[in-house]
Amino acid sequence: MDIDDLNLLTTGAATQFTNTFFLPDPDTRIQNFNTLPNGPFPLKGKELPYDSYTGDTTHRLFEMWQQSDCNITHATLGNPSGCLNDLYPFVITTYTNILDTQFDNPPAFDDNGGGNSMAFYNVQTGDAPVLKGLADEFSMSDNFHQSVMGGTGANHVMLGTGDAIFWSDGNGHPTVPPSHIANPNPLPNTDNVYTVDLGFDGNFTECADPSQPGIKPIQDYLKSLPYQPESKCKPGHFYMINNDAPGFLPDGTVDSAGIAGGGSVPPSNVRTIGDELNEKGIPWAYYGGAYNAAVSLQHHPTSTDPTVLIGQAYCNICNFESYAAAIMGDPAQRAAHIKDATDFFAAIDNNALPSVSFVKPDGLLDGHPASSKLDLFEGMVESIVDHLKAQPELFEQTALIVTFDEGGGYYDSGYIQPLDFFGDGPRIPLIVVSPFTKGGHVNHTYTDHVSILKFIERNWYLKPLTHRSRDNFSNPVSDDDNPYVPLNSPAIGDLFDMFNFCQSDQANC
């Protein structure tokens, strides 16, 4: 973002509500809020312009499986997984909706803004103008999916590893978490209030054990599919399915207190894309917004300096390497590869960008509902594109892949291809900005976050990360009549069909 855009941080607030994070249901700013049809509706109104903070909704594994309503008896030729995606409002308005008769002081989060779960932005009427402009000029996918039926942390881990991580002793041996074990079974006398997810504490599950709460229905469903995908759940492993903090603090020290309480995951030995790139000598870096400030804040927790306090906006659960001992636990590796978003822009301007770069905006600019806005994320994206185009030689050989970590629990009607216990999840946006893409092209190949790993591996002639990571899946084969559904499931693309490399590299044509 440019300094001239900073005023956008304070515009579009829901001033009639005491807490923007948890708007009441319904959001009275929405046009015709009390006469909306039973289905999707535009996220707009006289008091709700595009530049508005809006309510968040659920993005947690059991809730997202539930709202997707997947059953093989619903399967059709066009939707062979049988996911109807028809329980979004029900789930978000019930799983944390505590009854007054049960608790004297019901928690403030209530439905977490779930009245907006069926809402959408309309790019044809001016919403998301930057992203629409990039899609018109370059290429986008309308079949890209979040990898995990869950939130930010689990999806970033999948982006970096092609897999899920589990609670361990810090040396790779699975152990039982001291707390935060999910139980989606409903409490007595409720429709859908989860036994353990109040306050968002259900972050781990032993998904190989069908006797554990919530596991058998998903396992049975996966077995009912014609291609019977593996659950990828090993016995005795408690996998992270929702947002638990990484075991490493920003400066690389181990968060012993957090681990003892179950709120931080012990350092993981699961192999990451950083390990693979290191072994092949390929330069790479992870750039996190406000990372330097987060390190300063860690060492000066009582500081009142705004340049230090902005460290609170650093997204520690977004940095997949913060979970990994091989990178974050090694001072030399951390210094070489974990950097601030300001370093990303400097690398572009100095034509010193590593071959593989991940950049994550800070929490103020990442576009997350309630805590940020989409136009703030667009400002970040536009700034990156402007910096790249100012370096023509760099831009000529760069592919900028723009996407989100997850759909935030908002409704989507697209086909979901179950790959394992963890997902896939609903569709999310993906735009590829590159001279090698075709303007206005919409790609229909089935892809997810791990497709980015597959792209990196194909482009630099690397092997899949492990024997079980999703980058082992084949590229989809599909019928022209329905290009969205792979005929060879489980399958995810490597994004190469979004490009035209023939002009410079016949081997990749």
N, C-alpha and C positions, 0 to 999 in steps of 0.2 A: 504494500500500500504506500501511496505517496502521503506526505504530511498534510496535503490539502484534503485528504479523505478522512482524517482523524475525527472530524465532526460526525461522521456516520456512526461512530460508536455510541453516541448519545441520542440519536434520533430513532423514532419508531418504537419507543417503549410503550408498554401497556399500562399507562398511568392510572387507569381506573381499577387496576388490580394491585393488591399489596405484594404479590410474589409472582414475578413473570414466569418462573420455572414451572409453577403449578397452577395454571389457569383453571378457573371453574369450568364445569361442563354444563351448558355450552359456552363457547367464546362469543360473547354478545357483539363483538366487533365485526363478525362475519356477516356479510350481506344475507338477509333473509334467514338469520340463524334459527329462528323458531318455526320455519316452514320448509326446511331443507328436504330434498327428496331422499329416499332410502338408497344411498349410493354415493359415489364420489361427488365432490363439489369444489368450486374454485376457492382458493384461500385469498379472499379479497373482501373489501367493504370500504365504505367511506372513511371509517376510522381504522382501516387495516390495509394501507397501501403496501406495495411490494417491500418497501424499506421498513419492515416491522419485525419486532421480536414476537415469536409465536410459541405456542405450547409444545413441549416435548411429548413423546409418547414412548411406548415400550420397545426396548431392543435387548431382550434377554432370551436365552435359548428355549426354555420350556414354554414361555409365553409365545414366542414366535412359531414354534412347532404347532402350538395349539391354535393360534389365529390363522395358520395356513390351512388347517383342516384337511390333512392328507389322508386319503383312504383309497385302496385299490378298487373298491367298488364304485368309486366315482370316475375311474379312468375311462378315457376315450382315445381315439386315434390321435386327436390333436393335443390331448393332455394325458399321456400315458401314466403319469405319476399320480393322477387323481387328487391333486392339491387344489381345493376350491378357493382358497384365500377369502373366505367369507365370514370370519369370526373376529376381524380386527376390532370393531367397536366393543363387542362383547368382552373380549379379553382385557382390553385396557381399562374398561370401566368397572371390572369386577375383581381382578386378581389382587388389587390393593385397596378395595373399597370396604373399609372397616365399618362394621355396624356400631351405632351408638350403644346399642344394648349389650354389646360384647366388651367395649372398651369405654372407660369414662372419658378419656381424652384421645379421640381418634387422631392419627397423625396427619400432618398438614399436606402430605403428598397426595392423598386420596387417589384421583384417577390420573394424575400426572399429565394433565392437558390432553387426555385421550379423545376429547370431543373433536380434535383436529385430525384424527388418524385416517380419515377418508378424504382429507383435503389435498389439493394439488395446485402447483403453480402453472400458469398458462403462458408459455413462451410466445404464443401467437398474439397475445395482447400486451406484450411488453415486459413480462417477468423474465428474470435471468437473461438480460440482453447480452452480457459478455459471453456467457456459455453458449447461447444460441448463435452468436456471431462466429465463435470458434467452430461450432459444429457445421455451420454453413460454409466456412472457408476451408475446413480440413475434414476429418472423418470422425464418426461417432459409432458406438455400438448400441443397439437396442436389445441386447441379449447378454449383458454383463451382470454378474450376480455377486452379492456378498458371499463370502465363503462359509461363514458360520451363522447359524440361526442364533445370533447373539449380538453383543455390543462391540464397542471400540477395541478393548484389549484383546479379546479372542480373535477378532478379525485381523488386527495388526500382526499378531503372532502367526496366523496362517499365511499372511502376506510374506513374512520373513522366513518361514520354515516349511510351508506346505503341509503343516501338521498342527496338532494341538499339544500343549504342554501339560504336565501333571505335577501334583505335589510330590516332592521328594525330600531326601535328606540333604540335598545340596550337592550330592555326588552322583546323581543319576539313579539312585535306588528309590523306588516308590514307597511312600509312607502315607499314613492317614492324616489329613489336615486336622488341626486342633479345633476348628470351627468352620463356619461358612459352607457347610454341606447342604445342598439344595434339597428341598422337599416340596414338590408342587402339588401334593395331595391337598384338597381343600379342607379348611378348618370346619368343625361341626357348625351346622346351622348357617352356612354360607353357600352361595352359588359357586364361588371360584376363588376365594381368598386363600392363597398359598400358605401352607404351614410354615415353611422357611423361605421367605423372600421379602418379608416385610422389612423395610429399611434396606432392601437390596443386599441381603446377606447370603443368598444361595449361589455361591460362585464355583462350587466343585461338585462333581458327581462321579460315582463309581459305575460308569455306564456299561461295563461288561457284566454286571450282576443284575439279572432281571427282577430280583426281589427288592431292589432298591426303588424308592419312590420315583415314579415317572418314567422308568426305563423300559419296562416290558412293552407298552404300547408302541414306542418308537422302534424297538427291536423287531417286534412282530410286523410292523408296517414295512420295514426294510426287507424282511424275509419274504414278504408277499409280492414284492416287485419282480418282474420277469428276470431281470439281470441280477437280483439279490446282492446288492452292494455290501461289502464288508462294513461292519460298524466301526472298525479301527479303534475299538476299545479293548485294551489289554486287561486281563484279570488283575485285580489288586491295585489298579491305577485310578486315582481320583483326578480327573481332567478338569482344567480350568475352562468353564463354559461362559462365564461372565467376567465383569471387570474387577480383577484383583490386581493390586499394584505389583510391579516387578520387585524382585529381591534386591536390586541395586538402586541406591539413591543416585541423584544426578552426578555426584562427584566420584561414583564408583565404589563407595563404601557399602557394605551389606546392611540392609535394613533389618537388623536383628529383632528389634522391638516389634516391628510390623509382622515379621515371620512368626514370632512367638504367639501373636494374637490371631493369626490366620488372615490378616489383611494384606499381606505381601507374600508372594510366591517365592520359595527358596530358589536360589540360582539354578537355572536349567542347563542340562547338557545336550538338549536337542539341537541338532545341527541347523545352522542358519545360512542364508545366502551369503552373508559376510565371510563365513568360513570357506565356502567354495570359491569365492572371488579371490580371497587371500591366497589360496593354494595355487591358483592360476596366475597370480601376479597382476590381476586386473584392478586398477584403482577404483575405489568406491567410498561413499560416505553417506551417513544419515544426518540430515540437517533438521533440527527441531526448533521451532519458534520459541524464543525466550529461554533457550537452554542455558546460556551463560548466566543469565539472571537467576535461573533456578539454582545453579551451583552457588552463586553469591548468597542467595536467600538461605540456602542450607547452612551456610557458615555464619550468617548474620540474621538469625530468625526474628530479632526484634527491630530490624532496620525499618525506618520510615521513608527511605529513599525510593521514589517511584520507579527508578531504573532497576532497583533490586526487587521491589514488590511485584513487578510484572512477571517475576519468576513463578508466581502462583499460576500463571496461565500456561506454563510449559506442560505439555501432555506426556507425563511419564509412561502411561499405559500405551501410548501410541508408538513408542520406540521399541520395536521388537527386540533389538539388541540389548535393551535394559533388562531383559529376562535371561540373557545368555552369559554364562560365566566366561566363555572363551573370548568374548569381545569386551563386555563391560567390566569384567573382573580383571582385565589385563591393562595396566596403566598405559603401556605403549600402544596397544590396540585402540583403547578408548581415545587417546589423544589424536591418533591418526584418523579415526573414522567417525567419531561422535562430535558433531559440531552444531553451531547455531545457524538459524536461517539467515542471519546477516552475513555469515561466511559463505552461504550459497550464492547470494547476489554478488558478493565480492569475487567468488570463483568465476562466475559468468563474465563479469566486467573485465577480469584479468585473463580471460580465455584459458582458465586453469580448472575447469569443471571436471571432476573425475568421470570415468567412463560410465559408471552406474551411480546415480544419485537419487536418494529419497529425500523429499522435503515435506515437512508437516507444519502447517501454520499453527501459531499458538491458539489457545482456547478462545481468545477474543475474535480471531479472524477466521476460524475454521468452518464457519457456516452452520454449526450445530444449533438446532432449534433451542430457543430459550436463552442459551448463554451466548449465542452469536446470531448472525443473520447471513442469508445467502449472498447479499450484495457485498458484505465484507470479505467473504471468500472469493467472490468474483474480482474484487480489487486486488487481492493477492495474486490470483491467476493472471490477471491482466498485466500486473507488474512483472511477473516472470516472463511472459511472452514479450513484453516490450524490451526487457533486458536482453533476451535471446536474439531478437531481431536486430538489436543494436550491434550485435557481433555476427555479421553475415557468415563468416567462415565457420563459426561454431554452430549457428542455426542450420546450416546446410547439411550437417551430419548428426543432428539431434532429433530424438523423438521425445516429446513431452507428453506423458500419459497422465491425464487429469481424471481423478475419480474420487469417490467418497469411501469411508471405511465401512459404512453400513447404511441401510435405508431408514434407520431410526424408527422402525415399526410402522411407517406409513404404508398405506394400502398400495398394492401393485397387483395387476391382473396377469402378469407374465408367467410362463411355464417355469416351474421349479424342478430341477433334476436332482433327486437325492443322491449324494455321493457316499455318505457315511452317516454316522450318528450326529455329527456336528453340522451338517448342512448338505447341499447348498441352501442359501437363503434367497430372498426376493431380488429382483433386478435393482441395480443402481446405475447412475450415469457413468459413462466412460467416453472421453474425447481424446483423440490422439492428434497432437499438433506437431506436424512435421512436413517438410517439403516433399517427403515420399508418400504422402497421403493424397487422396483425391478429394477435392472440394465437394462438400455436400453429400459424401458417401455415407450410407447407413449400413453397417455390417450386422448380419443376423446370426453369426456363428456363436454357439453357446460357449461362454467364457466366465471366469470368476477371478478373484484376486490372485490365485495361483497361476493363472495365465500370464501374469506379469513375470513370475519366476520362469515359466516355460519360455517366454520371449527372451529373457536374459540368457538363459541356458542355450537356446538355439543360436542366438546371435553370436555368442562367444564360445560355442562348441563345448559346452559343459554337460555333465551328466546330472540326472536327478539327485536331489540332496540325500535321500535315504531310500531304502527299499520300500518304505511304506508311504512316503510323502506323495501328495497328489500330483506332483509334476511327472509322475510315472504314467498318468492316464494318457491314452491316445488322443489325437485331435479328432473332433467330431466328424462323422459322416452323416449327412442328412439328405432328405428328399427335397427336391425343388419345390414341391407343394407345401412343405412345412419345414423351412430351414432352421427353425428355432429349436427343434427337438432332435437330439442325436439318435441315430439308429443303432449306434454301437456303445450305448451307455454301459458303464460310466465313462464319460469323455469330456474334456475341456480343451478349448483351442489355445494356441500360442500367440495369437494376435497378428501373426505374419500376414494373414489375408486382408488386413486393414491397410497394408502398405503396397507400394509398387517399387521394388528395388531393382527392377530390370535395367533401368537406365545406367546403373553403376556397378551391378554385381549379378551377373548371369547365374551364378551358383545358387542365389537365393530366389530365383524367379519361380 
